[in-house]
Amino acid sequence: MSGTVLLFGKLKDAFGAASIPLPEGAATAAVLRAKLAEANPDLADMLRSKSIRIAVNQTLVADESAARISPTDEIALLPPLSGG
């Protein structure tokens, strides 16, 4: 079973999609971030930025190297929010 990664804001615009496939072997949030940056070199700086937060099952990840993910999880990449 392959999972998906939900995209919001400038990431949705940059990828041209609301979601992308979960990279094979992305077992932690840190590995997910690294694999996405490697697979998308033109977006690597944005993807590596700590201002881009990762949420797993609607909870922001604090320690990406310890946060386990699986294809059944709801995974989202969230850019900084701005409001008015």
C-alpha positions as CSV (number, residue, x, y, z in Angstrom):
1,M,0.0,0.0,0.0
2,S,1.4,3.4,-1.0
3,G,0.5,6.5,1.0
4,T,0.3,10.1,0.1
5,V,1.6,13.4,1.4
6,L,-0.8,16.3,1.5
7,L,0.5,19.7,0.4
8,F,-0.7,23.2,1.3
9,G,0.1,26.8,0.4
10,K,3.2,27.5,-1.5
11,L,4.1,23.8,-1.5
12,K,0.8,23.0,-3.3
13,D,1.7,25.7,-5.8
14,A,5.3,24.5,-6.3
15,F,4.3,20.9,-6.9
16,G,1.2,21.8,-8.9
17,A,-0.8,19.3,-6.9
18,A,-2.6,18.9,-3.6
19,S,-0.8,15.7,-2.8
20,I,2.1,13.6,-3.9
21,P,3.0,9.9,-3.3
22,L,4.8,9.0,-0.1
23,P,8.4,8.2,-1.2
24,E,9.4,4.5,-0.8
25,G,11.3,3.9,2.4
26,A,10.3,7.1,4.2
27,A,9.9,5.5,7.6
28,T,10.4,8.7,9.6
29,A,9.5,12.4,9.1
30,A,13.3,13.2,8.7
31,V,13.7,10.6,6.0
32,L,10.6,11.9,4.3
33,R,12.0,15.4,4.2
34,A,15.4,14.2,2.9
35,K,13.9,12.0,0.2
36,L,11.6,14.7,-1.1
37,A,14.4,17.2,-1.2
38,E,16.6,14.7,-3.1
39,A,13.8,13.8,-5.6
40,N,13.0,17.5,-6.2
41,P,16.3,19.4,-6.4
42,D,14.6,22.5,-7.7
43,L,12.5,22.6,-4.5
44,A,15.2,21.2,-2.2
45,D,15.9,24.5,-0.3
46,M,12.2,25.0,0.4
47,L,11.7,21.4,1.5
48,R,14.8,21.5,3.8
49,S,13.6,24.7,5.5
50,K,12.6,24.2,9.1
51,S,9.8,26.7,8.4
52,I,8.1,23.8,6.5
53,R,6.5,21.7,9.2
54,I,5.4,18.1,9.0
55,A,2.2,16.8,10.5
56,V,1.4,13.2,11.1
57,N,-2.2,12.3,11.8
58,Q,-3.0,16.0,12.3
59,T,-0.2,16.5,14.9
60,L,2.8,18.6,14.2
61,V,6.0,16.7,14.5
62,A,8.5,18.0,17.1
63,D,11.3,15.4,16.6
64,E,11.4,14.4,12.9
65,S,14.1,11.7,13.4
66,A,11.9,10.0,16.0
67,A,8.5,10.5,14.3
68,R,7.7,7.2,12.6
69,I,5.4,7.3,9.6
70,S,3.6,4.7,7.6
71,P,1.5,4.7,4.4
72,T,-1.7,4.5,6.4
73,D,-0.9,7.8,8.3
74,E,-2.2,11.2,7.2
75,I,1.0,13.1,6.4
76,A,1.0,16.8,5.5
77,L,3.7,19.4,4.7
78,L,2.7,22.7,6.1
79,P,4.3,26.0,5.1
80,P,4.3,29.0,7.5
81,L,0.8,30.5,7.8
82,S,0.1,34.2,7.3
83,G,-3.1,35.9,8.1
84,G,-4.8,39.2,8.2
